[in-house]
Amino acid sequence: MSTATASSPASPVPPNPSAPSTRLGRPLPWRIRFAFLSLIWGFSFLFMKVGNQGFAPFQVTFGRLLFGTAVLAVAMAVKRERLPRGARTWGHLAVAGFFLNALPFSLFAYSELTIPSTLAGICNASSPLWGMALSLVALSEDRPTRLRVAGLGLGFLGVLTVLGAWQGFHGLDASGTAMALLASLSYPVGWIYVRRTLAGSSESHLSLTGGQLLLATVQLAVVTPLFTSLPGHLSVLPLLAIAALGALGTGVAMLVQYGLVAEVGPTTAQMVTYFVPIIATAAGVAVLGEHLTWSTPVGAVVVLAGAALTQARRPTNRTRPQPEQDGGTRPPAAMEAPEAPEAAAAAEVPEAAGPEARTGQAARA
């Protein structure tokens, strides 16, 4: 996460000079990294669908987390970062890992047994809407404007359009769709928890995210053998899809996301959230041959428009623009978002939602 995706009200976390966004040498232009992030999180839903062809959904999620954790472990070793200390911090990270990684990743994987990857990707885009709704209850300081409330209503109207509510949701698998929507709801729940418990932590983003993914991996390592059995043979293509989903979509994507936030600010970096469902839909149709009705793209546009409105901020009294800092607007931990692959990576989750992230979001997936 990611995830992943994942814009939130400012948090008290100070800028972290040792975060993964620190650059050595000349990095790729941020627009190229932005495009990479959009592609990898958009293709995460395709990777899950392919992974399900050879493995059980819990196994897909466990592999995803395992590969993602391995990437962050390498990054921590290179930067000589240590895992967080303190039982209290680890307890909070366990909860964050459940809501931001283990639960949504598993729900998305299970949902794609019965629904197209295109629908799963669009359901993921509803995460900012859930986040906006939850923030009205859980974050008293995040008072909504009329514009943001209108965006919330418009976004859920778009969800109903995607699902074909006017025809009684005909031809729609209710359980699979419900799981995808619950997965998108899980991201903002985790983001709000992170904000309330880990904001202001002295640990680095990389350290907290690595600890969170490690605990999520342990959770799946415990659950997976209880509900699945080893496949009779290993399918190469599904295995490669899981490796890409974890290493690229969860591990590398988180590191790239932090670099983007540090360079161009969270407001610009979070815009990746709005490209994910578009790419997920294009990939599902072009690569997997999934059927697309008119209501799906139309509803997706309405969802994204509503989500964009929920991110509208009150104008400030600043006399001149101030550079946005990673730690100044984000909770410390990782939203893969993926999808706002969507992690404590709230950078993967859009503002109101907190992924694959978020974001990540997202989102991530």
GULO-418444 format. One record per residue: z, y, x of N, C-alpha, C in turn; residue in one letter. Coordinates in pm, whole numbers, plus 32768, in hexadecimal, padded with zeros to 4 digits. Each point is the difference from the previous one (the first is absolute). Example, Ala and Ser with C-alpha at 12.3 -4.5 7.8 and 13.67 -1.06 7.14 Angstrom:
BEGIN
830C7DC78527800080777FA780008078805AA7FB880697FDD8006807780528049806D7FB3S
***
This chain:
BEGIN
80007FBD801B800080437FE58000803D8019M7F017F497FEC803A807F7FA77FE07FF87FE9S808880B87FDD80037FE37FBB803280388035T7F2680617F64802E7FE780137FD580707FD8A804D80957FD27FDB805C7FF97FFF804B7FF9T80287F9B7FC7802C80647FD07FD3805C7FD3A812F8271806F8023806C7FAF80807FF27FB6S8065801D803B807F7FFF7FBD8048807F8020S806580207FAD804E80758021803B7FF2808BP8018806E8042802E7FFC808B80817FB2800DA80087FB1806880797FB5801D803D80388080S807F7FE680188043803C80727FE97FB98084P7F9E7FA780077FEA7FB5807A7FC0805A8069V8037800C80787FC6805680677F837FC2803BP7FA6805280367F897FC8804180297FA0806EP7FB57F95800D80257F97805F7F9A7FF98070N8021802A80767F9E8001806D7FD57F77802DP804B7F987FDB7FDB7F79802C7FBA7FB17F94S7FDA80427F927FBD7FBA7F937F787FCF802FA7FC37FA07FB47F807FC980297F9180658007P801580797FCC7F97806280037FF180458087S805F7FE880597FF5803A80867F807FCD8041T7FB2805C803D7F7B7FDA80307FFC7FFA8098R7FBE7F9D80307FE97FF380907F6A800B8017L7FD7806180537F72801280157FC180457F88G7F7E7FEE7FF17FB8803F7F927FEE7F9D7F8FR803E80197F8B7FF17FA47F917F7A80157FBBP7FDC7FA57FAB7F8A80137FAE801680777FA3L7F9580457FD98010806F7FA180487FD17F82P805080577FC680547FD57F907FAD7FD47F89W7F8980377FF07FAC7FD77F8E7FD37F70800DR7FE97FD3807A7FDB7F73801580777FA67FE0I80768028802D80787FB27FE0801D80017F6AR7FE780707FC08010800A7F6F7FA37F9E7FBAF7F817FFD802C7F9E7FA57FC580287F6E8017A80327FE28079802E7F77801D80707FD87FA2F805F805A7FEB80727FE47FAA7FD27FE77F70L7FA480527FD07FCB7FEE7F797FBB7F787FF2S7FB17FDD80667FB67F817FFA805D7F898003L80608001805D80537F898011805E7FED7F89I8032806D7FC780547FF17F8A7FAE7FDF7F84W7F8580347FF97FAA7FDC7F917FD77F6E8004G7FE57FCC80797FD87F74800F80777FA17FF7F807B8033800080757FA97FF97FFE7FA97F82S7FCC80377F927FFD7FB37F847F987F918007F7F93801A80467F9E7F968018803C7F94805AL8048802A8069803F7F9F805B80637FA67FB5F804C803A7FA3805E7FAE7FB47FB67F9A7FA9M7F94802D7FC17FB27FA47FAD7FC87F8C8052K7FCC801E80777FCC7F97805880707FA78034V8071803C802480727FB2802F80327F9E7F98G7FFA80287F80802B7FA77F947FA87F857FF1N7F88800380397FA67F8E7FF6802C7F8A8056Q8054801A8063802C7F93805680967FEE8008G804C80637FCB80927FFC800B803F80307F7EF807C7FD87FEB804C80307F8D802280938015A8011804C7F93801D8090800D8079801F8058P806B7FB17FF58073801880567FDC7FEB8093F7FA97FA1801B7FD57FE780897FA980738033Q7FAD80377FA87FAF80758024805B80748026V806780167FAE805C806F801B80507FE9807FT802F7F868014804C7FE280797FAA8015807CF7F837FCF7FFD7FA6801580717FE580928018G7FEE804B7F947FE8808F800D807480458047R80797FE37FD48075803E803C80157FD28090L7FE37F81801A80127FCA80877FA380458063L7F80800D7FDC7FA08042805880208095800EF8029803F7F928023808E8007807980198057G80657FAB7FF38078800D80527FDF7FEB8092T7FA77FA3801E7FDA7FE6808B7FC0807B803FA7FAB80467FB47FC0807980348069806A801FV805F80147FA4806780658017805D7FD68072L80177F7E801180527FD2806F7FBF80228086A7F7C7FF080077FB78024807A800B80968017V7FEE804F7F9680098092800E808B802A802EA80677FBF7FCD80898021802880177FDA8092M7FC87F8F802980117FD6808B7FBB8062805FA7F88802F7FDA7FB7805E8054804D8084800BV8039802C7F918049807E7FFF80927FEF8028K80297F848019808A7FE280258063802E7F95R7FDB7FE67F858055801F7F8F805B7F897FE1E8076801D7FCE805B7F977FD780087FF97F68R80267F8C7FCD80167FF37F71807A80527FD8L800880277F81807280517FD480847FB88016P806A804F800680867FC98011805580237F87R80637FAC7FE6805D801A7F937FE27FAB7F87G80677FBD7FCD7FEF7FA77F8C7FD4804E7F85A8031807A7FF17FDD80507F8C7F6A801F7FFER7FCB802780747F71801D80087FAD7F847FE2T80287F8E80377FB77F847FE780057FD97F6CW8071801C7FC0800A7FE37F717F9E80547FAFG7FF8808180217FA180567FBB7F707FD6801CH7FE57FD9807C7F787FD580227FDA7F7F7FB7L80627FAA7FE87FE37F847FB57FD380217F72A804380607FC27FD980297F787F7780438004V7FEB805880637F7F8044800D7F907F9C8019A801A7F9D80557F9B7F9B801D7FDC7FAF7F84G80617FEB7FA97FE67FB57F857FA680507FA2F8024807D7FE57FB680507F9E7F7E80398036F7FF8801780837F87803D80387F9F7F9C803DL802F7F8680177FAA7F9D804180017F787FBAN80707FBA800680057F767FCF7FD77FF57F6DA803C80537FAB7FE47FF67F707F73802E7FDCL7FD6807B80237F79802A7FD77F907FAF803FP800F7FDA80807F997FAF803F7FF07F7B7FB7F80717FC37FDC7FFC7F7F7FB97FC4800F7F75S8028806A7FB97FCD80157F797F6980188001L7FD1804F805F7F6F801780087FB67F7E8020F80377FB1805C7FBE7F8280237FFA7FA27F87A806D7FF77FB480017FAB7F897FA480387F94Y7FFD80837FF27FAC803B7F977F6D7FE08016S7FD87FF780807F727FE9801C7FD67F707FEEE805C7FAB7FD57FD87F7A7FD67FB580067F7BL801D80677FAF7FC980057F797FB780827FDFT8009806680557FB8807D7FE57FA880228078I7F97804E7FEC7FA980258070804980598065P7FD27FFE807A803B805780657FE880937FDES7F92801E7FB97FE580897FD7806E80347FA5T802A7FAE7FA0806A802A7FA3808580108049L801D7FA5805E807C800B804D80038082804FA7F8D8026803B7FFA807B804D8015807A7FAAG7FCB7FFF7F87801280717FA6809080067FCDI803B7F8D7FE3808D7FFE7FD78058803B806EC7FDD7FE5807C804C803880707FFF80987FFFN7F92803A7FCF7FF480927FFB805E80407F9BA803F7FAE7FAB805F80377F9F80898018803ES80127FDD807E8082800F8041803580907FFBS7FAC8066801A8034808A7FF6803180227F74P7FC17FC37F9B8029801B7F77808B7FC77FE5L80167F84802B80857FC47FF380668052804DW7FD8802C8077805C804E8052802780817FBEG7F9F80427FC1801C807C7FBA80617FE67F8DM7FE87F967FB480587FE07F90808E7FE1802FA800B7FB2806B80847FDC803480488078803BL7FB6805C803E80408072803F8041805B7F99S7FCC7FFE7F85803D80517F96808F7FD27FE3L80177F7E801780837FC67FE380587FFA807CV7FC47FD7807080507FE18077801080758060A7FA480607FFF8005806D8060800E80847FB5L807A80287FE9801A80787FB17FC7807D8041S7FF1800080877FCD807680437F69800B7FF6E7FBE7F957FD47F6F80007FF77FD680227F71D800E807C7FD97FE280297F787F69800D7FEDR7FCD7FC37F977F6F80017FED7FCF80837FC2P7F868022801D7FBD80707FBF7FB17FC97F89T7FD180597FAC7FAF7FD47F8E7F817FBC8030R7FCA8032806E7F857FC5803680187F70802BL80717FE68040801E7F78802F801B7FA27F8BR804380327F9980177FAE7F897F7C7FE17FBBV7FA680637FFB7F7B7FE97FC87FB57F978051A800E800680847FC27F9C805680347F747FE4G80837FF77FE6803C7F7F7FDF7FC17FC57F82L7FF680547F987FC37FD07F847F6E7FDB8012G7FB68053804B7F737FE580187FED7F7F804FL80567FEA80637FF67F89805280147F817FB0G80647FFE7FAA80187F887FB17F947FEC7F96F7FC2806F7FD27F8C7FF37FA97F8F7FBA804AL7FF2802180817F9B7FBC8051801D7F6C8010G80807FDD801180267F7380097FD77FB67F81V801B803B7F8C7FDB7FC27F817F697FF27FF5L7FB6806080387F6E7FF77FFE7FCF7F8C8056T803A7FF280767FDA7F918058801B7F7A7FBBV80707FF77FBA80287F827FC17FB87FE87F7CL7FB580627FCD7FB77FED7F82805D7FF87F89G805E805F7FF680647FFB7F957FC180097F76A7F90804B7FF27FC380157F7C7FC57F7F7FC6W7FEA7F9D80557FCC7F807FCF80687F928009Q807F802A8001806D7F9E7FFF800E7FB58082G7FDA803D8071800A7FC180857FB57F7B8003F7F907FFA7FB87FB37F847FF57FCD7FD48088H800E7F7E801E7FD07FC7807C8055801E8079G8074803C7FEA80578026806E80717F9A800FL801A7FD4807A80717FA68016808080538005D80547FEF7F9D807680557FF180637FED8072A80177F82802780657FE780687FD480378086S7F827FEC80257FCE80328080800280988006G7FD6803F7F92800180937FFB808E80358006T805B7FC07FB8808C802B8002803B7FF6808CA7FDE7F95804880347FF280887FCA806D805CM7F8080247FF07FC7806A8053804180877FE2A801C801A7F818041807E7FDB80918002802FL80447F8D7FF980897FF98033800380148097L7F9A7FCE80447FF9801480917FF380958020A7FAD80477FB47FF0808F80188080804C7FDCS804E7FCC7FA18080803D7FDE80697FE8806CL7FF67F90804480627FDD8066800080638074S7F8C803680227FF9805E80708056807C7FECY7FF280497F90805680767FF080937FDF7FF2P80217F8A7FC8808D7FD77FFB80377FF6808EV7FB27FC08058802B7FF2808B800580868046G7F9E80577FE37FFC80838040807A80547FDBW80237FFF7F808075804C7FD5807F7FC98041I80077F7C800A80757FC380428008802B8092Y7F8D7FFE80457FFD8029808D802A8091800DV7FCE80527FAA8021808D8007809580197FEDR803E7FB47FA9808E80137FE4805B7FC4806CR7FCE7F9E804880597FB7805B7FDF80128094T7F80801480227FD98002808D7FCD80878031L7FED805F7FA47FD58084802C806B803C805BA7FD680358071805F80388060802E7F9D8068G7FCD7F867FFB80277F9D80647FD5802C808CS80527FE180617FE08025808B7F9E7F9F8040S7FE67F907FBE7FA27F9D80367F7180347FF3E7FA77FD280587F75802B7FFB7FB87FBC7F8CS7F8F803B7FD87FAD7FC67F977FD37F738026H7FD57FF0807B7FCE7F7F802D806E7F977FFCL80768024802B80717FA47FFF80247FD57F72S800980617FA680237FE07F757F947FAC7FBCL7F83802580167F937FB47FC47FFB7F728036T80127FF1808380027F7A803A80717FAC7FC7G8076803B7FF2806F7FB77FC57FE77FDC7F6FG7FC4805C7FB67FE47FE67F737F9D7F8C7FF0Q7F938004804B7F9D7F937FF5803A7F7B802FL805580058066803F7F85803080547FC17F91L804E80527FB980557FCC7F957FAC7FCF7F8AL7F9480467FE17FA87FD27F957FC17F798024A7FDD7FF080807FC77F81802E80667F8F7FF3T807D801D8023806B7F9C7FF280127FDA7F6DV7FFA80627FA7800D7FE37F717F947FA17FD0Q7F848019802B7F927FA77FD9800B7F798045L80357FFE807A80107F80804780637FA67FB6A805F803C7FBB80627FB37FB37FC47FD37F7BV7FB880597FBE7FCD7FE57F7A7F877FA38001V7FA58014805D7F807FB97FFE800E7F687FFFT80537FC28055800B7F6E7FFD803B7FCA7F7DP804880537FB8803E7FD37F837F9A7FF47F90L7F93804A80077FA080047F927F747FD28026F7FEB7FE0807E7F7B7FD4802B800C7F88805DT7F917FC080167FF87F9480627F8D801E805ES80037FC580757F97801A80627F797FD37FCCL7F96805080157F7B7FD67FD27FD27F838049P7FAA7FB37FBD7FCF7F85803C7FAD8018807CG7FB9806E80057FB3802580777FFC8098800BH7FEB803180777FFB808F80177F7180327FEFL7FEE805F7FA77F7D803E7FEA7FF5807A805AS7F958004804E7FF3806880657FF2808A7FC2V7FA7800F7F9F7FE780847FC6807C803B7FBDL80487FB57FAA807C80377FC780678024806AP80077FB0806B8060801C806B7FDC80838047L7F7E801380197FD4807D803F801B80777FA5L7FEE7FED7F7D801B806C7FA0809380278003A80597F9D8008808F801C8006802480478082I7FC37FD5806D801A803F80817FD580937FFEA7F89801A7FC67FD2808B7FF6805A80507FA3A80297FC27F92805780437FA08083802B8041L80397FA880528080801E803F7FF38058807CG7FAC7FD4805E7FF78048807F7FC4808B7FEEA7F9280097FB37FBE80817FEE803C804E7F8AL80027FC07F8A802980467F87809280237FF9G80557FB88049808F801D7FFD803180378085T7FE37FBE806D8033802B80827FB980788039G7F807FF280227FB5806D803E7FF780787FA2V7FEE7FE67F7E7FF2806E7FA1807C80597FFDA80767FC4800D807A805180028003805B807AM7FD97FCC807180008051807A7F9A80717FF5L7F8A7FE27FC97F9A80677FEF802F806A7F9DV80427FD47F95802F805E7F9B80628065803AQ805E7FD080528061805A803C7FBB8067805BY7F997FD380487FB6805C80547FBA806B7FAFG7FC87FDA7F8C7FBF80607FA9806380657FC9L80737FCF7FD48065805A7FC6802B80678068V80137FD2807C802C805B80697F9580688022A7F807FD67FF87F948059802C7FD1805F7F93E7FEC7FCC7F867FC680547F968062801A7F8FV80787FC68007806480177F987FF57F9B7F90G806D7FE87FB880027F9B7F977FA680207F8AP7FEB80817FE17FAE80237F8E7F717FCF8012T7FC8801680767F797FCF801C7FFE7F698012T80617FCB804880027F70801C800C7FAE7F80A804A80337F9D80157FB37F877F837FF77FABQ7F9A8054801B7F867FFB7FB27FB97F7B800CM80247FB180657FC57F7B800E801B7FAD7F84V806E801C7FBB80267FB77F877F9080027F99T7FB7806F7FF77F9B800E7F987F7D7FBD8023Y7FEF7FD7807D7F887FB8802780117F687FF5F807E7FD28002801A7F7080007FC67FB97F87V8019802E7F827FC87FB77F8F7F6780047FFCP7FC6806C80337F6E800880047FC77F96805CI803C7FF480767FD17F9D8061801F7F727FCFI80757FEE7FC480257F7C7FCB7F9B7FD47F95A7FD7805D7FAB7F9F7FE17F977F777FDF803CT7FD58052805F7F7E7FE980407FFE7F7A8049A806D7FE0804680077F82804A80007F897FA1A804B800B7F9380067F917FA07F797FE47FC0G7FB680697FE07F7E7FEF7FC07F977FD18065V7FFC804180757F967FE3806180157F7C8049A807C7FE18024801B7F89805280247F877FAAV805580147F9D802E7F907FAF7FAF7FED7F80L7FA8805E7FE27FAD7FF47F88804E800F7F80G806C804C8001805080117F877FB980597F9CE80147FE07F807FBD804A7F95804780847FE7H7FB280687FE3803980847FEC7FCB803A7F7EL805B801F7FA17FD980417F84800E8098800FT7FC7804B7FA480018092800B808E80397FFEW805A7FBC7FB7808880377FF2804E7FFC8082S7FDC7FA7805A804B7FF4807D7FEE807B805AT7F86802680247FF380788054802980807FB7P7FE380097F7E802780787FB68098800C7FFCV80427F937FDF809280017FFC803C801C8088G7FC17FCA806A8033801680887FFA80948024A7F9380447FDA7FF4808F801B806F804D7FB9V801C7FDB7F83806A80427FB380897FE78040V80177F84802C807F7FDF804480118056807DV7F98800A80518009804C807B801180957FE4L7FBF80327F988012808D7FDC808F801B7FD6A80377FA67FAF808C800F7FD7805F7FF68075G7FE57FA1805B80567FF180767FFA807C8056A7F8A803D800D7FF3807A804F805180727FC3A7FFE80097F7C804D806A7FBD80967FEC8011L802C7F83800780907FE98011802F802B8089T7FA38014805D8025802A808780008098800FQ7FDD80477F957FFC80928007808B8035801EA8009805B805D80808038802A800E808F7FD1R807C802B7FEF8018808D7FDF7FD780578077R7FC580757FE67FDF805A806F807E80318044P7FF9800D80848073802F804C7FF080928023T8067803C80377FFE808D80267FE180138093N7FC57F9B803F7FE1800B808E7F9A80708016R8015804B80677FA2806B80227F8C7FCC8052T80127F8D803E7F947FC4804C80137F698001R7F947FB5800C800C7F6F7FFD80557FCE8073P804D7F997FE480517FC080677FCB7F74801AQ7FF97FD5807C7FCE7F79801D805B7F987FC2P7FC57F987FC6804F7F967FC380287F9D806CE807A7FD37FF980327FA08061801A7F7B7FBBQ7FEB7F96804980137F7A7FCA808B7FF07FC6D80658019805180887FEA7FD3802D80677F9CG7FBB80737FF7802E80687FA87FE17FE87F6FG7FA87FA37FE17FDD7FEB7F7680047F6F7FD7T80277FA980597FFD7F717FE180867FBE8016R80207F9D7FAE80717FAC801F7FE57FB68081P80637FCC80427FED7FC880847FBE7F7A8002P80057FB77F947FCF7F7A80097F787FEE7FC0A7FBD7F8680167F7B7FED7FD17FF47FDB7F6FA7F0D7FFB7F2D7FBF7FFB7F927F977FC4801DM7FE27F7A804F7F7F7FE580157FCF800C7F9DE801280367FA87FB3801B7FD27F9D7FD67FDAA7FDD7F4A80207FA9800580067FF080007FD1P80258086800B7FA67FFA7FAE8025807D7FD7E807A802E803E8036804F802580537FB28035A7F667F55808E80367FB68029805980318030P7FF8801A7F8E80178008800A80637FFA8059E818B8052807A805A7FC4805E807780588015A80FE7FE38073801C80827FC87F8880558018A7F6B7FD47FDE7F89805380157FE080497F83A804E80627FE37FE180507F8C7F83804F8018A7FD38008807A7F848048801B7F8B7FBA7FC0A80117F817FD37F957FBA7FBF7FFE801D7F6CE806580467FCE800780177F727FEA80937FE3V7FB580207F977FEA808A7FDF808280477FDEP7FFB80837FF7807A80517FF5805D7FD27F94E7FD580027F85805C7FDE7F9480267F6F8004A7FAA7FAE803C801B7F72800180497FD4807BA7FF8804A806480397FD8807F7FA77FA28044G7F167E6280127F907FDB801D7F927F707FDDP80077FAE80F17F9F7FA080368022805D804FE810F80B67F627F7C80847FFE7FF27FD98000A802680107F647FD8806A7FF97F8480048007R80A380CC80357FB0801E80087FF87FCE7FB2T80337EE780BE7FC8800C80087FFD7FCC7FEBG803880B47F607FA57FC97FE17FEC7FD78013Q803D802680217F907FC97FDC80047FFE8026A804480007F6C7FA97FC67FF87FFF7FDC8013A7FD87F9680957FB47F7C804B804780077FB0R7F5C7F718034800A7F7B7FD080297FAC806EA
***
